[in-house]
Amino acid sequence: MISKSLLFLSTLVATACCACFDNGDKEIGGSCYKFVAQQLTFEDARNWCHYQNPVTSSYLAYVPNQFTSNFLASYARSAFGTNDGSFWIGLSRKTGGSWTWDSGNSVTYTNFGDQLGSNYVAESIVNAKWNTFGNNDKNFFVCGYDPAAPPTFAPLSPTPSGATGTTLPTTSPVPTTTGKLDL
């Protein structure tokens, strides 16, 4: 009886630790994907992904293989309510530079179509092929994150000048001779 209870408990913990944080997010290959039905530029979409998840690091989607690429394109049709168009993934380059993933992963798989003249990559909802777009183009986008990654928290920073709220000290607290911190 105890072994069955331990098996159930370990299964429950394993499932809970690796479930996507939002019921609307989709899991594939150990990563969770959030489909955002808002059209933004690549940079704005990337920033949205970086700051939307309060628990762990989140990036524009990393696409490691054809299976993931096909899954994303297929699910995007219903998530974005269209059978046409594209969505940003996390692949980009500086002009003339190498392709890099927003997440920092190595580029080991690509699925480029014909349109390669620009620096930001979006995946086609129609055929899962990747095409490039300019910095002013707007597309839907997909964020990705690892649900098993340890929590991360944004550092506290002083409130900008002119903003409302509590201003934090810009220097570290210093211990005094009494042992108390001098803020």
Residue pairs with C-beta under 8 A, 6 or more apart in sequence:
17 147
17 148
18 27
18 30
18 147
18 148
19 27
19 147
20 26
20 27
20 32
20 147
21 32
21 53
21 55
21 56
21 145
21 147
22 34
24 34
24 35
25 32
25 33
25 34
26 32
26 33
26 35
26 71
26 75
27 33
27 147
28 67
28 68
28 71
29 64
29 65
29 67
29 68
30 146
30 148
31 62
31 144
31 145
31 146
31 147
32 144
32 145
32 146
32 147
33 61
33 72
33 75
33 142
33 143
33 144
34 49
34 52
34 58
34 142
34 143
34 144
34 145
35 75
35 76
35 79
35 80
35 87
35 140
35 142
36 45
36 48
36 140
36 141
36 142
36 143
37 79
37 80
37 81
37 140
38 48
38 140
38 141
39 138
39 139
39 140
40 48
40 88
40 138
40 139
40 141
41 135
41 136
41 137
41 138
42 60
42 88
42 92
42 120
42 133
42 135
42 137
42 139
43 135
45 60
45 88
45 139
45 141
46 59
46 60
46 88
46 90
46 102
48 141
48 143
49 58
49 59
49 60
49 90
49 102
49 141
49 143
49 144
50 57
50 58
50 59
51 154
52 58
52 143
53 143
53 145
55 151
55 152
56 145
56 146
56 147
56 149
56 150
56 151
56 152
57 103
57 145
57 146
57 149
57 152
58 143
58 144
58 145
59 90
59 101
59 102
59 103
59 143
59 144
59 145
60 88
60 89
60 90
60 102
60 103
60 141
60 142
60 143
60 144
61 72
61 88
61 89
61 90
61 141
61 142
61 143
61 144
62 89
62 90
62 101
62 102
62 103
62 105
62 144
63 69
63 72
63 89
63 90
63 91
63 109
63 111
63 123
64 105
64 108
64 109
65 109
66 109
66 111
66 128
69 111
69 123
69 128
69 130
70 128
72 87
72 89
72 123
72 128
72 142
73 123
73 124
73 125
73 126
73 127
73 128
74 128
76 87
76 123
76 125
76 140
76 142
77 83
77 125
79 140
80 87
80 125
80 140
82 125
83 125
83 126
84 125
84 126
85 124
85 125
85 139
85 140
86 122
86 123
86 124
86 125
86 131
86 133
86 139
86 140
87 122
87 123
87 125
87 139
87 140
87 141
87 142
88 120
88 121
88 122
88 139
88 140
88 141
88 142
89 121
89 122
89 123
89 130
89 141
89 142
90 101
90 102
90 103
90 144
91 99
91 100
91 101
91 102
91 107
91 110
91 120
91 121
91 130
92 99
92 100
92 102
92 119
92 120
92 121
93 99
93 100
93 119
94 119
95 119
98 107
99 107
99 110
99 121
100 107
101 107
103 144
110 130
111 123
111 128
111 129
111 130
112 129
112 130
112 131
113 124
113 127
113 129
113 130
113 131
114 131
115 131
115 132
115 133
116 131
116 132
117 132
118 132
118 133
118 134
118 135
118 137
119 132
119 134
119 135
120 132
120 133
120 134
120 135
120 137
121 130
121 131
121 132
121 133
122 130
122 131
122 132
122 133
122 137
122 139
123 129
123 130
124 130
124 131
133 139
156 168
157 168
158 167
158 168
158 169
158 170
159 165
159 166
159 167
159 168
169 183
173 181
173 182
173 183
174 181
174 182
175 181
175 182
176 182
